[in-house]
Amino acid sequence: MNNTEETILILGAGTGGIAAAHELSKKFGKKHGSRPVKIILFEKEENNVFAPSLLWLMVGKRKPKQIYRKTSKLAGHGIELVTGNIEKIDPANISVTTNGKTYQGSYMIVSLGVNQAPECELNLWGHDFYSLEGASNFHDAIRNFKGGKIAILVPSLPFKCPAAPYEAAMLVEAFIRKEKLREKTEISLYSPESGPLPVAGKQLSDGVRQIMGMKGIQYHSDHQLMSATERTLTFSNGSTFEYDLLAYTPKHSCPSVISETALIGKSGWIEVNGSTMETNFQNVYAIGDNTFIPLHVGKPLPKAGVFAHKQAITVAQNISKKISGEKPDKTFNGEGQCFLELGDGKAGYAGGNFYAFPAPEVKMKSPGFLWHWVKIWFEKYWFYKHFR
Ligand SMILES: Cc1cc2nc3c(=O)[nH]c(=O)nc-3n(C[C@H](O)[C@H](O)[C@H](O)COP(=O)(O)OP(=O)(O)OC[C@H]3O[C@@H](n4cnc5c(N)ncnc54)[C@H](O)[C@@H]3O)c2cc1C
């Protein structure tokens, strides 16, 4: 071990970036022996949204201000925050340029999530519930809704949080029922997927399909959107749907600042070692939604905060070990869990090992009030832990 300064660049202060910075600050935030370690966290947004709560915002269970915190609160405890758009990443030199200034590091963790954009002009006709503004506007619209046809639409794959559109449909159904509009309202979910959460296996997928069926939600799998107008969705199989209110997921792509580098793989995402999250560049790691990890089942690991979080801890611990002159022996094992909001204050809890051979082994625990409350607790805990 020598005494030169080590600098760890963390790109993106979303789920993965925050978790990595926190883990590293536990180790290096206070003086670490005689060796100075700098942790620099880069983020473009001034407000940091807790994405799972967007679903509650849609149905009035949260106000916009309740689900974000100031990004500036992430600074401190050994974490230096640089706010601004990352303009350039140079993985070979482990450097990043923001606001015209280049920062050089000894380690880099890339966690820039996905670029979200509307397609088929859906932004003209509906609400992108994957954004604070879209989820909030959807709530304004549903508050004034008097009955009719509501569409929850997944226009393209991949999309983060495989459960979110299904949760959105079930929360909307509960809201409409409470407003005594159920008899006058048809709720439909359209997706190009073969079924709900297909990567999690047939048992879980069938279970979610069944729950939606019991709630009278019309589910249309294998429906690829072709075009949209003010009232009509048209799908590639020729079918159409006339809607009165529309909530949709945006098109996801890898942020262009990554696509412009040699980090990008054939998949259009960063292809990492699925155990260590190492990229093709030494001491450069990528975690979370901007990565692509193929599973035995032929599909990629879903994009979800739980994976970004666990991968962040693995990478942070391995970097800590390297800096301390130890062997980096931590691995991400493909395990993940998620809550599934069902409406009426209830939720399910599904989890398992997505790296299992020949297919992910994922099971859902009996749905009930408990999991909903655990999800609320997690929201509060996340804010308390990182934004004090
Ligand atoms: C409605 C909804 C519900 C969800 N529910 C769940 C759930 O219940 N469980 C779960 O596990 N996951 C859930 N997710 C998914 C989860 O939010 C993401 O998978 C997770 O946030 C991914 O973490 P990340 O660090 O990879 O990316 P992000 O959290 O998206 O962070 C990326 C960060 O990088 C920043 N950034 C991007 N480009 C630049 C740039 N050029 N310069 C500077 N900064 C930049 C972004 O502003 C962002 O803050 C949900 C998502 C949505 C939309």
The ligand as an ORCA input file, in Angstrom:
! r2SCAN-3c Opt
* xyz 0 1
  C     -42.518      3.779    -11.518
  C     -41.290      3.004    -11.115
  C     -41.360      2.112    -10.062
  C     -40.225      1.375     -9.695
  N     -40.324      0.510     -8.635
  C     -39.237     -0.257     -8.310
  C     -39.325     -1.177     -7.223
  O     -40.343     -1.279     -6.529
  N     -38.236     -1.956     -6.975
  C     -37.086     -1.860     -7.717
  O     -36.129     -2.591     -7.454
  N     -36.983     -0.975     -8.739
  C     -38.015     -0.176     -9.047
  N     -37.920      0.724    -10.082
  C     -36.700      0.750    -10.907
  C     -35.573      1.532    -10.257
  O     -35.989      2.856     -9.964
  C     -34.365      1.565    -11.190
  O     -34.122      0.280    -11.687
  C     -33.150      2.065    -10.441
  O     -33.335      3.391    -10.057
  C     -31.880      1.911    -11.282
  O     -30.794      2.493    -10.611
  P     -29.580      3.101    -11.453
  O     -28.605      3.626    -10.477
  O     -29.130      2.109    -12.447
  O     -30.240      4.279    -12.315
  P     -31.017      5.555    -11.802
  O     -31.575      5.354    -10.444
  O     -31.969      5.913    -12.889
  O     -29.887      6.654    -11.689
  C     -29.205      7.180    -12.798
  C     -28.786      8.606    -12.433
  O     -27.860      9.095    -13.394
  C     -28.162     10.428    -13.680
  N     -27.633     10.771    -15.012
  C     -27.971     10.201    -16.192
  N     -27.265     10.761    -17.194
  C     -26.471     11.712    -16.629
  C     -25.512     12.614    -17.150
  N     -25.222     12.703    -18.455
  N     -24.884     13.428    -16.289
  C     -25.134     13.373    -14.945
  N     -26.028     12.540    -14.401
  C     -26.696     11.702    -15.231
  C     -29.693     10.478    -13.623
  O     -30.167     11.783    -13.440
  C     -29.979      9.559    -12.442
  O     -30.067     10.242    -11.222
  C     -39.011      1.523    -10.417
  C     -38.934      2.447    -11.472
  C     -40.054      3.185    -11.814
  C     -39.956      4.185    -12.952
*
